[in-house]
Amino acid sequence: MPERKPAGQPAAPGAPLKIVMMAALPVEVRPFLRQRRVRRRRDLGLPAWEFKVGEGRGVVALSGMGWAVAHPAGERLLDRCRPQILLSFGFGGALTPELAPGTIVFGDSFWHYLPETGVLERVPAPHPPRPLPDLVQHLEQAGLAACAGSLITTPYIINKKRQGEPLRSLTHPVLDLETSALAELAAARGLPFVSLRAITDGAGEEMPDFLLETWQPGRKMGPRTAFTWLAADPRRAKTLLHLRRRSRLAAQQLAQALNLLLEVM
């Protein structure tokens, strides 16, 4: 599928700031940035870009990976931008087989899970700006696979088979590393909140051991990290190529979903 040309004109500086969107990694936002007319914001303390949304403005920013960095990054960004809506997005891992790679899952409940103790705590969050069934239907009508589900934030990437069993009773459960931090912030500030995750790894797939062993909260994960992993063991090339393909699929689905949602929010 060819890339869309950047949409619209840059936002007027004095226009109201309607929405802040936060992701963790550059790969999660790259297709979206290519498809919008954006300008870099260097005054927000995070990698961030501004774009036009209707008659207003939006900002998309990167927090880095993990609850411990997403929470303070979100606080700083909301203090400086004071948006009308907060949206969290990124990649997620499915725990049940009905969620195929590339599926977009909206959070209709938010959870924080501590695998060491098995404690699963529900995180309160305000309502979305529009009913979730309407948002899901809007994506489905455009040909995207989408549903509502349970977004479960863990402190690190877990082994699904060993540590994920208590979570499978939830509806369409999806693992991630940041959502509950932003849900808590939105709830504390009374902000309408939307969160969506694109599935990268299906229920029967695990993240590779070398990633589980080396990942740390806030660590930047890019080409240099992949080269380091590959240099340590060239047999990892097949796994890394598979992860790259899945990440590209998920990022493209996210970009399409975000552009559709910005039309109706």
N, C-alpha and C positions, 0 to 999 in steps of 0.2 A: 504494500500500500504506500503511495507516495506521501511525503510529509506535507501537511497543510502549510500554506503561507501564513506568516504571522497575522493575527486577526486584529482589526481595528486600529485606532490611533492611540498614542500614549495618553495616559490620564492627565487631565489638567491639574496642576499643583494645588489649586484651591478647592478641588472637588472633595466631598466628604469621603472619609476612609470607611468603606463598607465592610470589608472582610479581611481578616488575617488568616492565612493558610500556612500550616507548619508541617514539614517533613523532617526526616533525619539525615538523608544522604543525597548527594548530588544526582546519583543515578535515578532517584525517585522523581526528580523534578525536571530532568533535562528535556524530555519530549514536550512537556507543557511549556517550558520557556521558549522552545523553538517555535511553538505554535501561537504565541502571543507577542504583541509588541510590548516589550518590557524595558524599564530603565533600572540600572543598578542603584540600590540604596546603600550608601556607605556610612550612614549616620545612625544605624540601628544596633551596632555591636554584634551583628550576625551576618552571614551571607544572606542577602535579601534583595528582592526585585519588586518593583511596583508596576502595575498594569491597570488598564481601564476595565471597569465593571459597570455597564450601563452608563449612568451619568456620574458615577462615583469612581473610587479607586479601590484596588486591592493590593495586598502585599503578600508575597510568598517568601518564606524564610526557612533556613536550615538550622536545626538545633544540635545536630550530632546524635549519635546512637545512645539510647538508654534513658531510663526514668531520671537518673541523677543529673543528667545534663539538660534534658527536655524541660524539667520543671522550672529551674531558674531562668533558662532561655525564654520560656513562655512568659514568665512574670515580667522580665525586662521588655519584651516585645509588646505586651499588652499595655504596660505603663506608658510606653512611648507612642503607640499607635492609637489606642482607645477605639477599637473597631466596633461595629455593630454585631458582627458574627465571628465566631472562631471555628475554623475547620482544620482537622487533623487528618493527614493521609500518609500512606506509605505501603510497604510490603508486609505480608503476614503469612504465617504457616497454618495450614488447615489441620484440624484434628479429626475430622470425619470425612468419609469418602465422597459425599455429595458435592464437596467444594473442589472443583477442578482448578488447575493453574489458570490464572487470568481472570477468575471470577472476582467481582467487586462485592465486598461485604460491608454493609453499613452497620455501625454499632447501634443496636437498640438496647444493649446493656453493657456495662463496663465493669471490669474486674481487675483486682490485683492479686497475684498468686505468688506465694513463697514456697518453692519446691522443697526446701529443706524441712519445713514443718508441715507442709500440706495445707496451710491456711489459705483459703480462698475468700476474699473480701469484696463485696460489691461496692463500687464507687458511685456515689450519686452524681448525676449530671443533669443540666437543664434540658428542656425540650429543644428539638431542632427548629429552625425557622419555618420549615414546612413539614407536614406529616411525613414520616419515613416511607410509608407505602407509596406516596405520590412520587418521592424521589426515586425509589426503586423502579417504579413503573416508567418513569421518564427515561431511565437508562435502558430498560428492557425494550421500550419502543424504538430506541435507536440501535438495537441489535446487540447490546452488551448483556452478558450474563451477570445478574445482580440479585442480591437478597439481603435481608436484615439478619444479624446474628450477634453473638456474644464476643466482644473483643477483650482478650485476657492479656494483661501486661505482666511480664515476668522480669526479674532483675537481671537475667542473662539468658542466652539462648539455651533452651533445655532439650534434652533427649525425649522425644515424644513417647516412645514406647515405655521407657523407664519411669518418667515423671508426669506424663500427661493423662493418665487414666482417670483421676478424679474430675477432670474437666470435660470429658466426653458426653456427660449427661446434659450439658448446656446446649442451647439451640445454636446450630451452626458455629461451633467454637473456633476462634482464630487466635493464634498467638502473635504478640508483638512486644515491643520494648518501650514504647513511649505513651500510648494512648491514655492510660489512666492519669498520668501527670497532667495532661491538658484538659481532660474531663474534670478533674478536681479544680483547676484554675477557672474553667468556665463556670462551674457551679458556684464557686466562691464569689464571682463577680456578676452572677446573674446574666451571663452572655448566652444567647442561643448557640448551640454546639452541634456540629456534624463531624463524624469520623468515618472514614472509609479506608479499607485495606484491600489491596489486590493480592491474590494468592500466588505465591512463588513456589511453595513446596506442598505437594499433596499429603494426604493423611498417612500414606505408607512410606513417605520419604523423610529422611533425617538430614539435618545439616552435617557436613563432614566433620570428623573428629578434630582435624587440624584447625578448623574454624572455632569449634567449641572450646578448644584448649587455649587459644591465643586471644580471643576477643576480650576486650575490657571496655567498660562504660566510657563513652566519649571518644573512643579510639576512632581515628579516621580510617575508613576502609576504601581504598582506591586501587588503581593499577599497580602502584608500588608494593602494596600489601600482597596482591596476587602474585607478583613476580617473586617476592620473598618466599611465599608458600611453594611456588613452582621450583625455585632453585633448591629448596630443601628436599624435594622429592618430585622429579619430572613426571611420575605416574599420576600426579594430581591434575595433569592438564585436562583429562577428560572430564573430571568433576568440575573444574573451574569453567570450562566451556559450557557445560550444562547449566551451571549457576548463572552464567552470563546470559544465555538464551532466555532463561526463565525471568531474569531481572528485566531484560529488554521488553519481553512480552508484558510483564506486569506494569512497567513504566508507561508503555504505550496505552494500555487499558486505563490507567489512572489519568493520563492526559486527556483522553477522550471523555472520561467520566467527569473530570473537573470542568472542562469546557461546557459540557451539557448542564451541569449543576449551576454554573454561573449564569446561565440563561434564565433560571427560574428562582433564584434566591435573592 
